[in-house]
């Protein structure tokens, strides 16, 4: 398998993974995204208060 074909196969696998997550795990992905937003906000607040992160 050449590099180009491997790269194409990798993109296809990423596309399939994203499609599966979107179709079957949308609620879970939304919860993860929401939690990552909260974590980012907490990091900003901690940094503003002088805590290194």
C-alpha positions as CSV (number, residue, x, y, z in Angstrom):
1,X,0.0,0.0,0.0
2,X,1.4,3.3,-1.0
3,X,1.5,6.4,1.3
4,X,-1.3,8.0,-0.7
5,X,-3.6,5.0,-0.3
6,X,-2.8,4.8,3.4
7,X,-3.6,8.5,3.8
8,X,-6.9,8.0,2.0
9,X,-7.7,5.0,4.1
10,X,-7.0,7.0,7.2
11,X,-9.3,9.7,6.2
12,X,-12.0,7.2,5.4
13,X,-11.6,5.7,8.9
14,X,-11.8,9.1,10.5
15,X,-15.0,9.9,8.5
16,X,-16.6,6.6,9.5
17,X,-15.7,7.2,13.2
18,X,-17.2,10.7,13.0
19,X,-20.3,9.3,11.3
20,X,-20.8,6.6,13.9
21,X,-20.4,9.0,16.7
22,X,-22.9,11.4,15.1
23,X,-25.4,8.7,14.5
24,X,-25.2,6.6,17.6
25,X,-23.6,8.7,20.3
26,X,-24.8,12.3,19.7
27,X,-26.0,12.8,23.3
28,X,-22.7,11.5,24.7
29,X,-20.6,13.7,22.4
30,X,-22.7,16.7,23.3
31,X,-22.1,16.0,27.0
32,X,-18.3,15.7,26.3
33,X,-18.3,18.9,24.4
34,X,-20.2,20.7,27.1
35,X,-17.8,19.4,29.8
36,X,-14.8,20.5,27.7
37,X,-16.4,24.0,27.6
38,X,-16.8,24.0,31.4
39,X,-13.2,22.9,31.8
40,X,-11.9,25.6,29.6
41,X,-13.9,28.2,31.5
42,X,-12.5,27.0,34.8
43,X,-9.0,27.1,33.5
44,X,-9.4,30.7,32.5
45,X,-10.8,31.6,35.9
46,X,-8.0,29.8,37.7
47,X,-5.4,31.6,35.5
48,X,-7.1,35.0,36.2
49,X,-6.8,34.2,40.0
50,X,-3.1,33.4,39.6
51,X,-3.1,29.7,39.6
52,X,-0.9,28.2,36.9
53,X,-2.5,25.4,34.9
